[in-house]
Amino acid sequence: MKCLLVIDMQEDYVGDSRNTRMYPYNAKELIDSINERISEYPNESVIYIVNRFFWEIRRKPKRLVDGLSVISNNVFEKRKASCFSNKRLLEYLQEINASELELVGVDGNYCVGSSALDGITKQYKILFNESLIGIGNYGKFKKIKKKLKEMGVIFTTNHLNVKRCNYENT
């Protein structure tokens, strides 16, 4: 089964009150484009990942960004860069026979990139949908992209919107 993993599309990173110097993505365009992609998948195949740093209080819920289409209750929390650090996510993917995972969200240099590498080592076919991944630092990303390709990650672009959804002033 093919699944869509929506990584770190939460208020902290793409919401209106985020630190735009740290997270310089064109949030509205990124959210709209990801929503279009979400609509192409069956509900059970869309999986949302939220990040909670180890120092953050567990009882305070992490919120997916306003405007993001949430069509399933498949929300998994991670406390490390790779979403595959969550054992419940791995169990769910096994339960639904997932074999191909398309990654979208933020940031291509960090959590999305780390998840792509980890997914390959866990024997998943990984699609890195570059047009639906926020990338804050393209200089750094060139090196990461080379490594991802060498590891077997497949780069794609969303056929609905091939504009890059990264910088506010692009």
VMD Tcl script that draws the C-alpha trace (Angstrom):
set ca {
  {0.00 0.00 0.00}
  {1.17 3.53 -0.78}
  {0.89 6.08 2.04}
  {1.38 9.82 2.39}
  {3.38 10.92 5.43}
  {2.72 14.56 6.31}
  {5.68 15.50 8.50}
  {5.82 18.37 11.01}
  {3.09 20.47 9.40}
  {2.30 22.01 12.76}
  {1.78 25.51 14.14}
  {5.35 25.67 15.47}
  {6.89 25.44 11.99}
  {4.37 26.70 9.44}
  {1.79 28.56 11.53}
  {1.30 32.32 11.46}
  {3.10 32.79 14.79}
  {6.20 30.75 13.83}
  {9.69 32.22 13.78}
  {9.95 33.05 10.06}
  {13.73 33.46 10.22}
  {14.09 29.87 11.36}
  {11.17 28.59 9.28}
  {11.07 30.75 6.11}
  {8.60 28.65 4.12}
  {5.77 30.06 2.04}
  {3.35 28.44 4.46}
  {0.05 29.15 2.68}
  {1.29 27.80 -0.65}
  {2.84 24.77 1.04}
  {-0.36 24.01 3.00}
  {-2.57 24.44 -0.07}
  {-0.35 22.21 -2.20}
  {-0.14 19.52 0.47}
  {-3.94 19.65 0.86}
  {-4.30 18.94 -2.86}
  {-2.01 15.93 -2.48}
  {-3.88 14.71 0.62}
  {-7.13 14.71 -1.39}
  {-5.61 12.14 -3.78}
  {-5.12 9.52 -1.07}
  {-7.64 7.33 0.78}
  {-8.13 8.42 4.41}
  {-6.38 5.41 5.96}
  {-3.30 6.07 3.81}
  {-2.72 9.61 5.09}
  {-0.53 9.74 8.18}
  {0.34 12.90 10.10}
  {3.53 13.22 12.13}
  {4.01 15.88 14.81}
  {7.30 16.71 16.47}
  {7.69 17.18 20.21}
  {11.17 17.98 21.46}
  {12.35 16.04 24.50}
  {12.12 19.12 26.74}
  {8.52 19.94 25.81}
  {5.75 19.10 28.23}
  {3.78 16.03 27.12}
  {0.38 17.21 28.34}
  {0.43 20.27 26.07}
  {-0.90 19.01 22.71}
  {1.01 19.71 19.51}
  {-1.32 21.21 16.90}
  {-1.33 20.59 13.19}
  {-1.30 23.91 11.37}
  {-4.62 25.68 10.78}
  {-5.83 25.10 7.24}
  {-4.21 21.69 6.82}
  {-6.68 19.07 5.60}
  {-6.92 16.39 8.29}
  {-8.78 13.39 6.86}
  {-7.72 10.68 9.29}
  {-6.98 10.09 12.95}
  {-3.58 8.68 12.02}
  {-1.52 11.18 13.99}
  {1.77 10.00 15.42}
  {4.16 11.94 17.63}
  {7.91 11.74 17.32}
  {10.62 12.93 19.67}
  {13.55 12.40 17.30}
  {14.21 13.64 13.76}
  {13.01 10.47 12.02}
  {9.31 9.67 12.19}
  {10.30 6.00 12.22}
  {11.52 6.42 15.79}
  {7.84 5.98 16.79}
  {7.16 2.26 17.31}
  {3.39 2.76 16.98}
  {3.90 4.25 13.52}
  {6.00 1.26 12.48}
  {3.30 -1.10 13.78}
  {0.58 0.80 11.88}
  {2.58 0.72 8.63}
  {3.08 -3.02 9.03}
  {-0.61 -3.54 9.88}
  {-1.78 -1.83 6.66}
  {0.95 -3.45 4.54}
  {2.58 -0.15 3.60}
  {5.48 -0.52 1.21}
  {5.72 2.84 -0.55}
  {5.79 6.12 1.39}
  {5.53 9.60 -0.09}
  {7.00 12.22 2.24}
  {5.80 15.83 2.38}
  {6.13 18.59 4.99}
  {9.05 20.38 6.65}
  {12.06 20.53 6.62}
  {13.92 18.70 3.87}
  {17.21 19.29 5.67}
  {16.07 17.86 8.96}
  {13.07 15.70 9.84}
  {11.86 14.93 6.31}
  {15.39 14.15 5.15}
  {16.13 12.06 8.23}
  {12.86 10.17 7.84}
  {13.66 9.47 4.18}
  {17.05 7.97 5.07}
  {15.61 5.93 7.92}
  {12.71 4.73 5.77}
  {15.13 3.38 3.16}
  {17.03 1.44 5.84}
  {13.69 -0.03 6.96}
  {13.12 -1.31 3.40}
  {10.38 1.14 2.35}
  {10.24 2.65 -1.12}
  {10.58 6.35 -0.30}
  {9.25 9.11 -2.56}
  {10.62 12.53 -1.66}
  {8.09 14.96 -3.13}
  {10.41 17.94 -3.40}
  {7.69 20.37 -4.52}
  {5.76 19.63 -1.30}
  {8.66 19.84 1.13}
  {9.71 23.08 2.78}
  {13.46 23.61 2.65}
  {14.89 26.47 4.66}
  {18.49 26.28 3.42}
  {19.06 25.21 -0.18}
  {22.85 25.33 0.13}
  {22.75 22.67 2.82}
  {20.07 20.71 0.98}
  {22.26 20.10 -2.09}
  {24.51 17.83 -0.03}
  {21.58 16.08 1.65}
  {19.81 15.54 -1.68}
  {22.92 13.87 -3.10}
  {23.07 11.50 -0.11}
  {19.33 10.73 -0.34}
  {19.67 9.86 -4.04}
  {22.70 7.65 -3.34}
  {20.67 5.78 -0.70}
  {17.84 5.09 -3.16}
  {15.29 7.79 -2.30}
  {13.17 8.63 -5.36}
  {12.66 12.34 -6.01}
  {9.31 13.42 -7.42}
  {7.33 16.61 -7.87}
  {3.63 17.04 -7.35}
  {1.94 17.07 -10.74}
  {-0.59 19.62 -9.45}
  {1.90 22.29 -8.42}
  {5.56 22.19 -9.32}
  {6.46 25.56 -7.78}
  {8.76 25.33 -4.81}
  {6.97 26.08 -1.57}
  {9.88 27.32 0.45}
  {10.68 30.97 0.80}
  {8.20 33.71 1.65}
  {9.52 36.02 -1.07}
  {9.86 33.54 -3.92}
}
mol new
graphics top color blue
foreach p $ca { graphics top sphere $p radius 0.5 }
foreach p [lrange $ca 0 end-1] q [lrange $ca 1 end] { graphics top cylinder $p $q radius 0.2 }
display resetview
